[in-house]
Amino acid sequence: MVSSTRRLLGLILVIAAAVVAVWSAFAPWYGGRKGTNIRFLDLFDHGLTVESAATMTSLLLPMLVSAVLVLAGILVWWRWLWTLAGAVAIATVVLWGARQAQNPSGLHSALVGAGPIMAACAGTVMIFAASIATVREGRTRQEPIGRLSPEWTPAPATRVGDTEAAGEPRAEERTQPQQNNWD
């Protein structure tokens, strides 16, 4: 019961986080500039440019990759894909922040919009959802094997109360040669 509730809660959280991650690209990121106007390749260059980007070459691209990883993880139920999706969203925010700080205008907290905050929170929720949806196998209780001595283990047929079954001989009885008592 608990594992199915955890799975359902994780599934709801990861879907909501994927929606928020994609939505964050349409929110303002810095100084009123939306994520769909920031070029994705600027994250890997020497800094962010003021050039506008096409929608599919903007920060929407890594957020869509994150959402696709979530959907693939749901279809095959690999929660490590949810974690990877969260890492993609968080890495996008970290790279954006590093490149924005390299600009001459710098990175000022008063100008940071809701976009990077939404993307970072969505990535964190994806990782959290993957951790709570993981099914932890409970330990099965094993019956202890009652040993009479360290050398002898009863055969399966020799349980308490079974008068017809005979046990196996001790180890030292097997190794001693048989003596004839014909005298």
Contact map, one row per residue, 1 for C-alpha under 8 A:
111110000000000000000000000000000000000000000000000000000000000000000000000000000000000000000000000000000000000000000000000000000000000000000000000000000000000000000000000000000000000
111111000000000000000000000000000000000000000000000000000000000000000000000000000000000000000000000000000000000000000000000000000000000000000000000000000000000000000000000000000000000
111111100000000000000000000000000000000000000000000000000000000000000000000000000000000000000000000000000000000000000000000000000000101000000000000000000000000000000000000000000000000
111111110000000000000000000000000000000000000000000000000000000000000000000000000000000000000000000000000000000000000000000000000000000000000000000000000000000000000000000000000000000
111111111000000000000000000000000000000000000000000000000000000000000000000000000000000000000000000000000000000000000000000000000000000000000000000000000000000000000000000000000000000
011111111100000000000000000000000000000000000000000000000000000000000000000000000000000000000000000000000000000000000000000000000001110000000000000000000000000000000000000000000000000
001111111110000000000000000000000000000000000000000000000000000000000000000000000000000000000000000000000000000000000000000000000001111000000000000000000000000000000000000000000000000
000111111111000000000000000000000000000000000000000000000000000000000000000000000000000000000000000000000000000000000000000000000000100000000000000000000000000000000000000000000000000
000011111111100000000000000000000000000000000000000000000000000000000000000000000000000000000000000000000000000000000000000000001001100000000000000000000000000000000000000000000000000
000001111111110000000000000000000000000000000000000000000000000000000000000000000000000000000000000000000000000000000000000000011101100000000000000000000000000000000000000000000000000
000000111111111000000000000000000000000000000000000000000000000000000000010000000000000000000000000000000000000000000000000000001000100000000000000000000000000000000000000000000000000
000000011111111100000000000000000000000000000000000000000000000000000000000000000000000000000000000000000000000000000000000000000000000000000000000000000000000000000000000000000000000
000000001111111110000000000000000000000000000000000000000000000000000000000000000000000000000000000000000000000000000000000011001000000000000000000000000000000000000000000000000000000
000000000111111111000000000000000000000000000000000000000000000000000100000000000100000000000000000000000000000000000000000011001100000000000000000000000000000000000000000000000000000
000000000011111111100000000000000000000000000000000000000000000000000100000000000000000000000000000000000000000000000000000000000000000000000000000000000000000000000000000000000000000
000000000001111111110000000000000000000000000000000000000000000000000000000000000000000000000000000000000000000000000000000000000000000000000000000000000000000000000000000000000000000
000000000000111111111000000000000000000000000000000000000000000000000000000000000000000000000000000000000000000000000000111011000000000000000000000000000000000000000000000000000000000
000000000000011111111100000000000000000000000000000000000000000001100100000000000000000000000000000000000000000000000000010001000000000000000000000000000000000000000000000000000000000
000000000000001111111110000000000000000000000000000000000000000000100000000000000000000000000000000000000000000000000000000000000000000000000000000000000000000000000000000000000000000
000000000000000111111111000000000000000000000000000000000000000000000000000000000000000000000000000000000000000000000110010000000000000000000000000000000000000000000000000000000000000
000000000000000011111111100000000000000000000000000000000000001001100000000000000000000010000000000000000000000000000110011000000000000000000000000000000000000000000000000000000000000
000000000000000001111111110000000000000000000000000000000001001100100000000000000000000000000000000000000000000000000000000000000000000000000000000000000000000000000000000000000000000
000000000000000000111111111000000000000000000000000000000000000000000000000000000000000000000000000000000000000000000000000000000000000000000000000000000000000000000000000000000000000
000000000000000000011111111100000010000000000000000000000000000000000000000000000000000000000000000000000000000001110110000000000000000000000000000000000000000000000000000000000000000
000000000000000000001111111100000111000000000000000000000011001000000000000000000000000000000000000000000000000000100000000000000000000000000000000000000000000000000000000000000000000
000000000000000000000111111100000111000000000000000000000001000000000000000000000000000000000000000000000000000000100000000000000000000000000000000000000000000000000000000000000000000
000000000000000000000011111110000110000000000000000000000000000000000000000000000000000000000000000000000000000011100000000000000000000000000000000000000000000000000000000000000000000
000000000000000000000001111111111110000000000000000000000000000000000000000000000000000000000000000000000000000111100000000000000000000000000000000000000000000000000000000000000000000
000000000000000000000000001111111110000000000000000000000000000000000000000000000000000000000000000000000000000111110000000000000000000000000000000000000000000000000000000000000000000
000000000000000000000000000111111100000000000000000000000000000000000000000000000000000000000000000000000000001110000000000000000000000000000000000000000000000000000000000000000000000
000000000000000000000000000111111000000000000000000000000000000000000000000000000000000000000000000000000000001110000000000000000000000000000000000000000000000000000000000000000000000
000000000000000000000000000111111100000000000000000000000000000000000000000000000000000000000000000000000000001010000000000000000000000000000000000000000000000000000000000000000000000
000000000000000000000000000111111110110000000000000000000000000000000000000000000000000000000000000000000000000000000000000000000000000000000000000000000000000000000000000000000000000
000000000000000000000000111111011111110000000000000000000000000000000000000000000000000000000000000000000000000000100000000000000000000000000000000000000000000000000000000000000000000
000000000000000000000001111110001111110000000000000000000111000000000000000000000000000000000000000000000000000000100000000000000000000000000000000000000000000000000000000000000000000
000000000000000000000000110000000111111000000000000011110111000000000000000000000000000000000000000000000000000000000000000000000000000000000000000000000000000000000000000000000000000
000000000000000000000000000000001111111000000000001111100110000000000000000000000000000000000000000000000000000000000000000000000000000000000000000000000000000000000000000000000000000
000000000000000000000000000000001111111101000001111110000110000000000000000000000000000000000000000000000000000000000000000000000000000000000000000000000000000000000000000000000000000
000000000000000000000000000000000001111111100001101111001110000000000000000000000000000000000000000000000000000000000000000000000000000000000000000000000000000000000000000000000000000
000000000000000000000000000000000000011111110000000000001110110000000000000000000000000000000000000000000000000000000000000000000000000000000000000000000000000000000000000000000000000
000000000000000000000000000000000000001111111000000000001000000000000000000000000000000000000000000000000000000000000000000000000000000000000000000000000000000000000000000000000000000
000000000000000000000000000000000000011111111111100000000000000000000000000000000000000000000000001000000000000000000000000000000000000000000000000000000000000000000000000000000000000
000000000000000000000000000000000000001111111111000000000000000000000000000000000000000000010011001000000000000000000000000000000000000000000000000000000000000000000000000000000000000
000000000000000000000000000000000000000111111110000000000000000000000000000000000000000000000010000000000000000000000000000000000000000000000000000000000000000000000000000000000000000
000000000000000000000000000000000000000011111111000000000000000000000000000000000000000000000000000000000000000000000000000000000000000000000000000000000000000000000000000000000000000
000000000000000000000000000000000000000001111111000000000000000000000000000000000000000000000000001001000000000000000000000000000000000000000000000000000000000000000000000000000000000
000000000000000000000000000000000000000001111111100000000000000000000000000000000000000000000000001101100000000000000000000000000000000000000000000000000000000000000000000000000000000
000000000000000000000000000000000000011001101111110000000000000000000000000000000000000000000000001100100000000000000000000000000000000000000000000000000000000000000000000000000000000
000000000000000000000000000000000000011001000011111000000000000000000000000000000000000000000000000000000000000000000000000000000000000000000000000000000000000000000000000000000000000
000000000000000000000000000000000000010000000001111100000000000000000000000000000000000000000000000000000000000000000000000000000000000000000000000000000000000000000000000000000000000
000000000000000000000000000000000000111000000000111110000000000000000000000000000000000000000000000000000000000000000000000000000000000000000000000000000000000000000000000000000000000
000000000000000000000000000000000000111000000000011111000000000000000000000000000000000000000000000000000000000000000000000000000000000000000000000000000000000000000000000000000000000
000000000000000000000000000000000001111000000000001111101100000000000000000000000000000000000000000000000000000000000000000000000000000000000000000000000000000000000000000000000000000
000000000000000000000000000000000001101000000000000111111100000000000000000000000000000000000000000000000000000000000000000000000000000000000000000000000000000000000000000000000000000
000000000000000000000000000000000001100000000000000011111101000000000000000000000000000000000000000000000000000000000000000000000000000000000000000000000000000000000000000000000000000
000000000000000000000000000000000001000000000000000001111111100000000000000000000000000000000000000000000000000000000000000000000000000000000000000000000000000000000000000000000000000
000000000000000000000000000000000000001110000000000011111111100000000000000000000000000000000000000000000000000000000000000000000000000000000000000000000000000000000000000000000000000
000000000000000000000000000000000011111100000000000011111111100000000000000000000000000000000000000000000000000000000000000000000000000000000000000000000000000000000000000000000000000
000000000000000000000000100000000011111100000000000000011111111000000000000000000000000000010000000000000000000000000000000000000000000000000000000000000000000000000000000000000000000
000000000000000000000100110000000011000000000000000000111111111100000000000000000000000000000000000000000000000000000000000000000000000000000000000000000000000000000000000000000000000
000000000000000000000000000000000000000100000000000000011111111110000000000000000000000000000000000000000000000000000000000000000000000000000000000000000000000000000000000000000000000
000000000000000000000000000000000000000100000000000000000011111111000000000000000000000110010000000000000000000000000000000000000000000000000000000000000000000000000000000000000000000
000000000000000000001100100000000000000000000000000000000011111111100000000000000000000110000000000000000000000000000000000000000000000000000000000000000000000000000000000000000000000
000000000000000000000100000000000000000000000000000000000001111111110000000000000000000000000000000000000000000000000000000000000000000000000000000000000000000000000000000000000000000
000000000000000000000000000000000000000000000000000000000000111111111000000000000000100100000000000000000000000000000000000000000000000000000000000000000000000000000000000000000000000
000000000000000001001000000000000000000000000000000000000000011111111100000000000001110110000000000000000000000000000000000000000000000000000000000000000000000000000000000000000000000
000000000000000001101100000000000000000000000000000000000000001111111110000000000000100000000000000000000000000000000000000000000000000000000000000000000000000000000000000000000000000
000000000000000000000000000000000000000000000000000000000000000111111111000000000000000000000000000000000000000000000000000000000000000000000000000000000000000000000000000000000000000
000000000000000000000000000000000000000000000000000000000000000011111111100000001101100000000000000000000000000000000000000000000000000000000000000000000000000000000000000000000000000
000000000000011001000000000000000000000000000000000000000000000001111111110000001100100000000000000000000000000000000000000000000000000000000000000000000000000000000000000000000000000
000000000000000000000000000000000000000000000000000000000000000000111111111000000000000000000000000000000000000000000000000000000000000000000000000000000000000000000000000000000000000
000000000000000000000000000000000000000000000000000000000000000000011111111110001000000000000000000000000000000000000000000000000000000000000000000000000000000000000000000000000000000
000000000000000000000000000000000000000000000000000000000000000000001111111111111100000000000000000000000000000000000000000000000000000000000000000000000000000000000000000000000000000
000000000010000000000000000000000000000000000000000000000000000000000111111111100000000000000000000000000000000000000000000000000000000000000000000000000000000000000000000000000000000
000000000000000000000000000000000000000000000000000000000000000000000011111110000000000000000000000000000000000000000000000000000000000000000000000000000000000000000000000000000000000
000000000000000000000000000000000000000000000000000000000000000000000001111111000000000000000000000000000000000000000000000000000000000000000000000000000000000000000000000000000000000
000000000000000000000000000000000000000000000000000000000000000000000001111111100000000000000000000000000000000000000000000000000000000000000000000000000000000000000000000000000000000
000000000000000000000000000000000000000000000000000000000000000000000000110111111100000000000000000000000000000000000000000000000000000000000000000000000000000000000000000000000000000
000000000000000000000000000000000000000000000000000000000000000000000000110011111110000000000000000000000000000000000000000000000110110000000000000000000000000000000000000000000000000
000000000000000000000000000000000000000000000000000000000000000000000000100001111111000000000000000000000000000000000000000000000100000000000000000000000000000000000000000000000000000
000000000000000000000000000000000000000000000000000000000000000000001101100001111111100000000000000000000000000000000000000000000000000000000000000000000000000000000000000000000000000
000000000000010000000000000000000000000000000000000000000000000000001100100001111111110000000000000000000000000000000000000001101100000000000000000000000000000000000000000000000000000
000000000000000000000000000000000000000000000000000000000000000000000000000000111111111000000000000000000000000000000000000001100100000000000000000000000000000000000000000000000000000
000000000000000000000000000000000000000000000000000000000000000001001000000000011111111100000000000000000000000000000000000000100000000000000000000000000000000000000000000000000000000
000000000000000000000000000000000000000000000000000000000000000011101100000000001111111110000000000000000000000000000000001001000000000000000000000000000000000000000000000000000000000
000000000000000000000000000000000000000000000000000000000000000001000000000000000111111111000000000000000000000000000000011111100000000000000000000000000000000000000000000000000000000
000000000000000000000000000000000000000000000000000000000000000000000000000000000011111111100000000000000000000000000000001000100000000000000000000000000000000000000000000000000000000
000000000000000000000000000000000000000000000000000000000000011011000000000000000001111111110000000000000000000000000000001000000000000000000000000000000000000000000000000000000000000
000000000000000000001000000000000000000000000000000000000000011001000000000000000000111111111000000000000000000000000011011000000000000000000000000000000000000000000000000000000000000
000000000000000000000000000000000000000000000000000000000000000000000000000000000000011111111100000000000000000000000011001100000000000000000000000000000000000000000000000000000000000
000000000000000000000000000000000000000000000000000000000000000000000000000000000000001111111110000000000000000000000000000000000000000000000000000000000000000000000000000000000000000
000000000000000000000000000000000000000000100000000000000010010000000000000000000000000111111111000000000000000000000000000000000000000000000000000000000000000000000000000000000000000
000000000000000000000000000000000000000000000000000000000000000000000000000000000000000011111111100000000000000000010011000000000000000000000000000000000000000000000000000000000000000
000000000000000000000000000000000000000000000000000000000000000000000000000000000000000001111111110000000000000000000000000000000000000000000000000000000000000000000000000000000000000
000000000000000000000000000000000000000000110000000000000000000000000000000000000000000000111111111000000000000000000000000000000000000000000000000000000000000000000000000000000000000
000000000000000000000000000000000000000000100000000000000000000000000000000000000000000000011111111100000000000000000000000000000000000000000000000000000000000000000000000000000000000
000000000000000000000000000000000000000000000000000000000000000000000000000000000000000000001111111110000010000000000000000000000000000000000000000000000000000000000000000000000000000
000000000000000000000000000000000000000000000000000000000000000000000000000000000000000000000111111111000000000000000000000000000000000000000000000000000000000000000000000000000000000
000000000000000000000000000000000000000001100111000000000000000000000000000000000000000000000011111111100000000000000000000000000000000000000000000000000000000000000000000000000000000
000000000000000000000000000000000000000000000011000000000000000000000000000000000000000000000001111111100110000000000000000000000000000000000000000000000000000000000000000000000000000
000000000000000000000000000000000000000000000000000000000000000000000000000000000000000000000000111111111110000000000000000000000000000000000000000000000000000000000000000000000000000
000000000000000000000000000000000000000000000110000000000000000000000000000000000000000000000000011111110100000000000000000000000000000000000000000000000000000000000000000000000000000
000000000000000000000000000000000000000000000011000000000000000000000000000000000000000000000000001111111110000000000000000000000000000000000000000000000000000000000000000000000000000
000000000000000000000000000000000000000000000000000000000000000000000000000000000000000000000000000011111100000000000000000000000000000000000000000000000000000000000000000000000000000
000000000000000000000000000000000000000000000000000000000000000000000000000000000000000000000000000010111110000000000000000000000000000000000000000000000000000000000000000000000000000
000000000000000000000000000000000000000000000000000000000000000000000000000000000000000000000000000111111111000000000000000000000000000000000000000000000000000000000000000000000000000
000000000000000000000000000000000000000000000000000000000000000000000000000000000000000000000000100110101111101100000000000000000000000000000000000000000000000000000000000000000000000
000000000000000000000000000000000000000000000000000000000000000000000000000000000000000000000000000000000111111100000000000000000000000000000000000000000000000000000000000000000000000
000000000000000000000000000000000000000000000000000000000000000000000000000000000000000000000000000000000011111100000000000000000000000000000000000000000000000000000000000000000000000
000000000000000000000000000000000000000000000000000000000000000000000000000000000000000000000000000000000001111100000000000000000000000000000000000000000000000000000000000000000000000
000000000000000000000000000001110000000000000000000000000000000000000000000000000000000000000000000000000011111110000000000000000000000000000000000000000000000000000000000000000000000
000000000000000000000000000111100000000000000000000000000000000000000000000000000000000000000000000000000011111111010000000000000000000000000000000000000000000000000000000000000000000
000000000000000000000000001111110000000000000000000000000000000000000000000000000000000000000000000000000000001111111000000000000000000000000000000000000000000000000000000000000000000
000000000000000000000001001110000000000000000000000000000000000000000000000000000000000000000000000000000000000111111100000000000000000000000000000000000000000000000000000000000000000
000000000000000000000001111110000110000000000000000000000000000000000000000000000000000000000000000000000000000011111110000000000000000000000000000000000000000000000000000000000000000
000000000000000000000001000010000000000000000000000000000000000000000000000000000000000000001000000000000000000111111111000000000000000000000000000000000000000000000000000000000000000
000000000000000000000000000000000000000000000000000000000000000000000000000000000000000000000000000000000000000011111111100000000000000000000000000000000000000000000000000000000000000
000000000000000000011001000000000000000000000000000000000000000000000000000000000000000000000000000000000000000001111111110000000000000000000000000000000000000000000000000000000000000
000000000000000000011001000000000000000000000000000000000000000000000000000000000000000011001000000000000000000000111111111000000000000000000000000000000000000000000000000000000000000
000000000000000000000000000000000000000000000000000000000000000000000000000000000000000011001000000000000000000000011111111100000000000000000000000000000000000000000000000000000000000
000000000000000010000000000000000000000000000000000000000000000000000000000000000000000000000000000000000000000000001111111110000000000000000000000000000000000000000000000000000000000
000000000000000011011000000000000000000000000000000000000000000000000000000000000000010010000000000000000000000000000111111111000000000000000000000000000000000000000000000000000000000
000000000000000010001000000000000000000000000000000000000000000000000000000000000000111111000000000000000000000000000011111111100000000000000000000000000000000000000000000000000000000
000000000000000000000000000000000000000000000000000000000000000000000000000000000000010001000000000000000000000000000001111111110000000000000000000000000000000000000000000000000000000
000000000000110010000000000000000000000000000000000000000000000000000000000000000000010000000000000000000000000000000000111111111000000000000000000000000000000000000000000000000000000
000000000000110011000000000000000000000000000000000000000000000000000000000000000110110000000000000000000000000000000000011111111100000000000000000000000000000000000000000000000000000
000000000000000000000000000000000000000000000000000000000000000000000000000000000111011000000000000000000000000000000000001111111110000000000000000000000000000000000000000000000000000
000000000100000000000000000000000000000000000000000000000000000000000000000000000000000000000000000000000000000000000000000111111111000000000000000000000000000000000000000000000000000
000000001110110000000000000000000000000000000000000000000000000000000000000000000100000000000000000000000000000000000000000011111111100000000000000000000000000000000000000000000000000
000000000100010000000000000000000000000000000000000000000000000000000000000000110110000000000000000000000000000000000000000001111111110000000000000000000000000000000000000000000000000
000000000000000000000000000000000000000000000000000000000000000000000000000000100000000000000000000000000000000000000000000000111111110000000000000000000000000000000000000000000000000
000001101100000000000000000000000000000000000000000000000000000000000000000000000000000000000000000000000000000000000000000000011111111000000000000000000000000000000000000000000000000
001001111110000000000000000000000000000000000000000000000000000000000000000000100000000000000000000000000000000000000000000000001111111000000000000000000000000000000000000000000000000
000001100000000000000000000000000000000000000000000000000000000000000000000000100000000000000000000000000000000000000000000000000111111100000000000000000000000000000000000000000000000
001000100000000000000000000000000000000000000000000000000000000000000000000000000000000000000000000000000000000000000000000000000001111110000000000000000000000000000000000000000000000
000000000000000000000000000000000000000000000000000000000000000000000000000000000000000000000000000000000000000000000000000000000000011111000000000000000000000000000000000000000000000
000000000000000000000000000000000000000000000000000000000000000000000000000000000000000000000000000000000000000000000000000000000000001111100000000000000000000000000000000000000000000
000000000000000000000000000000000000000000000000000000000000000000000000000000000000000000000000000000000000000000000000000000000000000111110000000000000000000000000000000000000000000
000000000000000000000000000000000000000000000000000000000000000000000000000000000000000000000000000000000000000000000000000000000000000011111000000000000000000000000000000000000000000
000000000000000000000000000000000000000000000000000000000000000000000000000000000000000000000000000000000000000000000000000000000000000001111100000000000000000000000000000000000000000
000000000000000000000000000000000000000000000000000000000000000000000000000000000000000000000000000000000000000000000000000000000000000000111110000000000000000000000000000000000000000
000000000000000000000000000000000000000000000000000000000000000000000000000000000000000000000000000000000000000000000000000000000000000000011111000000000000000000000000000000000000000
000000000000000000000000000000000000000000000000000000000000000000000000000000000000000000000000000000000000000000000000000000000000000000001111100000000000000000000000000000000000000
000000000000000000000000000000000000000000000000000000000000000000000000000000000000000000000000000000000000000000000000000000000000000000000111110000000000000000000000000000000000000
000000000000000000000000000000000000000000000000000000000000000000000000000000000000000000000000000000000000000000000000000000000000000000000011111000000000000000000000000000000000000
000000000000000000000000000000000000000000000000000000000000000000000000000000000000000000000000000000000000000000000000000000000000000000000001111100000000000000000000000000000000000
000000000000000000000000000000000000000000000000000000000000000000000000000000000000000000000000000000000000000000000000000000000000000000000000111111011100000000000000000000000000000
000000000000000000000000000000000000000000000000000000000000000000000000000000000000000000000000000000000000000000000000000000000000000000000000011111011000000000000000000000000000000
000000000000000000000000000000000000000000000000000000000000000000000000000000000000000000000000000000000000000000000000000000000000000000000000001111111000000000000000000000000000000
000000000000000000000000000000000000000000000000000000000000000000000000000000000000000000000000000000000000000000000000000000000000000000000000001111111000000000000000000000000000000
000000000000000000000000000000000000000000000000000000000000000000000000000000000000000000000000000000000000000000000000000000000000000000000000000011111000000000000000011000000000000
000000000000000000000000000000000000000000000000000000000000000000000000000000000000000000000000000000000000000000000000000000000000000000000000001111111100000000000001111000000000000
000000000000000000000000000000000000000000000000000000000000000000000000000000000000000000000000000000000000000000000000000000000000000000000000001111111110000000000001000000000000000
000000000000000000000000000000000000000000000000000000000000000000000000000000000000000000000000000000000000000000000000000000000000000000000000001000011111111000000011000000000000000
000000000000000000000000000000000000000000000000000000000000000000000000000000000000000000000000000000000000000000000000000000000000000000000000000000001111111000000011000000000000000
000000000000000000000000000000000000000000000000000000000000000000000000000000000000000000000000000000000000000000000000000000000000000000000000000000000111111000000000000000000000000
000000000000000000000000000000000000000000000000000000000000000000000000000000000000000000000000000000000000000000000000000000000000000000000000000000000111111001001000000000000000000
000000000000000000000000000000000000000000000000000000000000000000000000000000000000000000000000000000000000000000000000000000000000000000000000000000000111111101001110000000000000000
000000000000000000000000000000000000000000000000000000000000000000000000000000000000000000000000000000000000000000000000000000000000000000000000000000000111111111000000000000000000000
000000000000000000000000000000000000000000000000000000000000000000000000000000000000000000000000000000000000000000000000000000000000000000000000000000000000011111000000000000000000000
000000000000000000000000000000000000000000000000000000000000000000000000000000000000000000000000000000000000000000000000000000000000000000000000000000000000001111100000000000000000000
000000000000000000000000000000000000000000000000000000000000000000000000000000000000000000000000000000000000000000000000000000000000000000000000000000000000111111111000000000000000000
000000000000000000000000000000000000000000000000000000000000000000000000000000000000000000000000000000000000000000000000000000000000000000000000000000000000000011111100000000000000000
000000000000000000000000000000000000000000000000000000000000000000000000000000000000000000000000000000000000000000000000000000000000000000000000000000000000000001111100000000000000000
000000000000000000000000000000000000000000000000000000000000000000000000000000000000000000000000000000000000000000000000000000000000000000000000000000000000110001111110000000000000000
000000000000000000000000000000000000000000000000000000000000000000000000000000000000000000000000000000000000000000000000000000000000000000000000000000000000010000111111000000000000000
000000000000000000000000000000000000000000000000000000000000000000000000000000000000000000000000000000000000000000000000000000000000000000000000000000000110010000001111100000000000000
000000000000000000000000000000000000000000000000000000000000000000000000000000000000000000000000000000000000000000000000000000000000000000000000000000011110000000000111110000000000000
000000000000000000000000000000000000000000000000000000000000000000000000000000000000000000000000000000000000000000000000000000000000000000000000000000010000000000000011111011000000000
000000000000000000000000000000000000000000000000000000000000000000000000000000000000000000000000000000000000000000000000000000000000000000000000000000110000000000000001111111000000000
000000000000000000000000000000000000000000000000000000000000000000000000000000000000000000000000000000000000000000000000000000000000000000000000000000110000000000000000111111100000000
000000000000000000000000000000000000000000000000000000000000000000000000000000000000000000000000000000000000000000000000000000000000000000000000000000000000000000000000011111110000000
000000000000000000000000000000000000000000000000000000000000000000000000000000000000000000000000000000000000000000000000000000000000000000000000000000000000000000000000111111110000000
000000000000000000000000000000000000000000000000000000000000000000000000000000000000000000000000000000000000000000000000000000000000000000000000000000000000000000000000111111111000000
000000000000000000000000000000000000000000000000000000000000000000000000000000000000000000000000000000000000000000000000000000000000000000000000000000000000000000000000001111111000000
000000000000000000000000000000000000000000000000000000000000000000000000000000000000000000000000000000000000000000000000000000000000000000000000000000000000000000000000000111111100000
000000000000000000000000000000000000000000000000000000000000000000000000000000000000000000000000000000000000000000000000000000000000000000000000000000000000000000000000000001111110000
000000000000000000000000000000000000000000000000000000000000000000000000000000000000000000000000000000000000000000000000000000000000000000000000000000000000000000000000000000011111000
000000000000000000000000000000000000000000000000000000000000000000000000000000000000000000000000000000000000000000000000000000000000000000000000000000000000000000000000000000001111100
000000000000000000000000000000000000000000000000000000000000000000000000000000000000000000000000000000000000000000000000000000000000000000000000000000000000000000000000000000000111110
000000000000000000000000000000000000000000000000000000000000000000000000000000000000000000000000000000000000000000000000000000000000000000000000000000000000000000000000000000000011111
000000000000000000000000000000000000000000000000000000000000000000000000000000000000000000000000000000000000000000000000000000000000000000000000000000000000000000000000000000000001111
000000000000000000000000000000000000000000000000000000000000000000000000000000000000000000000000000000000000000000000000000000000000000000000000000000000000000000000000000000000000111
